[in-house]
């Protein structure tokens, strides 16, 4: 059975992985596509509000990929 241990920089290691970057890009693309129509027809202040909402949604979903306060294990 592989030995597992907690690691200090687990979140950083995950964020450097190709799988994380691909999932993050997919989340960003998905959120942008959902807001695209609304952004196209919005005025400047509405666009600003929509972009802030988009960023909050992206941040929330990306944080689920590698939670900042989680404990991370490394198998050896």
C-alpha positions, -999 to +999 in steps of 0.1 A: +000+000+000+014+034-009+025+057+019+005+089+021+016+121+038+002+156+042+020+183+022+023+220+029+020+233-007-007+209-020-029+237-033+001+252-052+010+219-067-026+213-079-028+248-094+004+240-114-010+208-129-023+206-165-056+191-153-063+221-130-055+246-158-078+227-182-106+226-157-101+263-149-102+273-186-134+252-190-151+270-161-141+304-175-153+296-209-186+282-196-193+313-175-184+337-203-207+319-227-236+321-203-231+359-199-222+366-236-257+376-247-264+398-217-230+415-221-235+422-258-267+442-252-258+459-219-247+494-213-215+503-196-226+502-160-246+470-166-215+454-183-194+463-153-219+447-129-221+416-151-183+413-153-182+415-115-208+388-112-189+367-137-157+370-118-173+361-085-188+330-101-155+320-117-137+325-084-163+304-065-161+275-090-124+275-094-120+275-056-138+242-056-111+226-076-084+233-050-099+246-018-076+270+000-081+256+035-080+219+026-055+193+037-037+177+008-021+142+007+007+130-014+011+093-022+046+079-024 
